[in-house]
Amino acid sequence: MSALEPIPEARAAKVEAAVAEGDIGRAVELLEMWIDSHAYTQWALERLGRLWLAAGFRTNAGRALFWAGVRDGEGVQGAIDQFLREHKRDPKRVLRSLRRKALLPLAGYPGAVRRDLEKLGISADMMQERLEGKTKTAPGESWFGCLLTLVFVIVLAVGVGAVVRAGVLTILGWFR
């Protein structure tokens, strides 16, 4: 599927049927499956964002609406701002918020998306590196996660050691 090609009518009809039946969860599931497995589809992202927004999931809505290029409508800009705030307006975090399969070269996005990505400091080269998988996928703060894991492993080892020691002393006590 090429960039900005519309979602097939059959898939769109399934989404709209689920919405009409009140099964928003199914509609969201269909849209997320499409977005995760196909190229960038503006309609799917916008529809998903509006469903999330109506359900009160502002960060999820903001992510979808940001990437769809939607900037108007009640609550839209607030949701986008919340999404960007939660991603600390960090270019790498924002890029990681959309699956690589759904990413395009910068020029392939609607004007609003391009302008906002450029405001965040995301260049065409940075976008190309992400497309080619050359950028790190771990966040820059990953040293903290490593340190936390190391502390957890040490505490766990000391705990297991204490239990084993107590068990051995107990067993040796039986033979006295």
N, C-alpha and C positions, 0 to 999 in steps of 0.2 A: 504494500500500500504506500503510495507516495505522500509527500507532505501536503497537508491541507485537503486531502481527498475526503469527501464526506463519508460518514458512517453509512454502511449499507441500509437501505430502507427496511429490510426485514429485521435487522438488529434494532434500529430506531423504533420500529413498530412494537417490538417486544418490550423495550424500555417504557414507551408511552402506555402500553397495555398494563404493565405492572404498576405504573403511577396511577392510572385510572382505577385499578382494583384496590388502590390503597396500600400496595405492597412496595413501599419505598425502599425497603431493605433489598428486595430483589432487583429493583431498578438500579440502585447503587452498585450492587454486585455485578450486574451485566455491564455497566459502564466501566467499572474498575477493571474487569477482566479484559475489556476491549482496550483500554488505555495501557494496561500492562503488557499486552501481547501484540499491539500494532503500533504503527507510526503515529505521530502527532495528529490528533483529530480535534480540531477546535470545537466542533459541536458537542462531542462527548465530554470534553473538559468543562465547557460552559454548563451543560445540562447537569453534570455531576456537581459542580459548584453551587448551582442554584438549589439542587435537592439538599445538599449539605447545609446550606444557609437556612433554608426553610425548616430544617430539623434542629437548628441551633448549634451545629458544629462549625463554628466560625473559622478555626484554623484550617480545617480540611477544606472548607469552602474557599477560603482565601487562597490556598495553594492552587486549587483547580481554576478559580477565576483569574488569578494572576497569569497562569500559563495559557489560558484561553484568550487573554487580551481584553477581558471584560472589565470596564472601569466605571460603568454607570449602573444605577439601580440602588434601591434602598438597602443599606447595610453592606454593599459590595466593597466600598473603599475601606470601611472599618475592618472587614474580614481580611482583606489583603494586607492592611497594616498589621493586624494581629499575626498573620502568617509570617510576615517579614520580621516582626519583632521577635517572634519565637525562634526564628532562624538567625537572629542577631544581625540581620542585614549582611551576613557573611556570604560573599559570592559563591564560595565552594559549597556551603550548606544549601543555598538556594538552588544551585545546579543539581545537587544530589536529591532534591525533593521531587524530581521527575525522573522516571526510569530512563536509562540510557537509550533504550530502544525507541522511546518517544521523543528523544531530543532531535533537534535539527540544527543545521548551521544557522548562525545568528540571523542571516538574511531571510531565512524561511519563516520567521515568526511574524505575526501581525505587528504593525507599527507600535502599538502601546507596549507590547512585550519587549520589543527591541529597545525602545527608549528606557524602560524601567531597568532592563538588564544592564544597559550601558551606564545608567545612573548608579547602579550597584558596583560598577567597575568590572563588569563581565565583558571581555572583548571577544571579537570573532575568533582570535587564536585560542583563548581560554575555552571557548565553546567547542572548538575543533578538537582540542586535547581531551575534553570530556567525552566527546563522541568516539574518539579513538581509544578511550580507556587508559590514557596516559596519566591522568591525575589520580592522586591518592583517593581512596574511598573512605579511609578512616579519618575522623575529624582531627583537627589540629590539637585538640585537648586530650588525645588518646593516652598520653603519658600518665594522666591522672587515673584513667581506667586501669592501666597496667599496675600502678602503685597500689591502688585499691585491691586489685586481684592478688597481688603479692602479699599484702597485709592479711587478707582473708585466708590465703593458703597457709601462712605462718601460724595464724591463730588456730586454724583447723588442725595442723600438724601437732601443735603443742597440746591441744585438746585430746587428740587421738593418742598421743604419747602418754598423757596423764592417765587415760582410761586403761591403756595396755599395762602401764606400770602398776596401777592399782590392782588389775586382774592378776598379774604375775605374783605380786606380793600376797594376795589373797590365796592363790593356789599353793604357794610355798608355805603359807601359814597352816594349811591343812595337814601337811606332812611333818609338823613339829611335834 
